[in-house]
């Protein structure tokens, strides 16, 4: 009987320690409403950071080497890619595109 009382008290103490909700957890508005409205959802990403990322991508795209552009072009065309597995990308590009650049 004495062991049962001690185990019950221990269980109550563990439950009180783990289930206690502090005032700080109640301060969050997410506790009552976990979903954001549409206006606040876009506040996480700043507009200029998106533009900066697009600009950086365009800079990286324009500063690629010629063989990188040729490889990407060859990877987009399936027969060229299969030929490149056997003979290499420079040979595949010459074979399928004649060594000259395609314009879109």
C-alpha positions, 0 to 999 in steps of 0.5 A, spaced: 500 500 500 505 504 501 508 503 494 502 504 491 501 511 494 509 513 493 508 511 485 501 515 485 505 521 488 511 520 483 506 520 477 502 526 479 509 530 480 511 527 473 504 529 470 505 536 473 512 537 471 510 535 464 503 538 463 504 545 465 503 550 460 507 557 462 504 564 461 510 564 455 506 559 451 500 562 452 502 569 449 503 566 442 497 567 438 498 561 434 496 557 440 489 560 439 489 560 431 495 556 428 493 559 421 495 565 418 491 570 413 493 571 406 496 578 408 500 576 413 503 570 410 507 574 405 510 578 410 515 572 411 519 574 405 521 581 403 520 583 396 527 586 395 530 579 397 526 576 392 528 581 387 536 580 389 535 572 388 533 573 381 538 578 379 543 573 382 541 568 378 541 572 372 548 574 373 550 566 375 547 564 368 550 570 364 557 568 367 557 561 365 562 558 361 561 556 354 562 548 355 557 549 361 551 552 356 553 546 351 552 541 356 545 544 359 543 544 351 545 537 350 542 535 357 535 537 354 535 533 348 535 526 350 539 523 343 544 528 345 545 526 352 545 518 350 550 520 345 554 524 351 554 518 355 558 514 350 562 519 347 562 525 352 559 532 352 563 536 347 563 530 341 555 529 342 554 537 342 558 537 335 555 531 333 548 534 334 548 541 334 554 542 329 558 546 334 554 552 333 550 555 338 542 554 337 538 560 338 531 560 341 
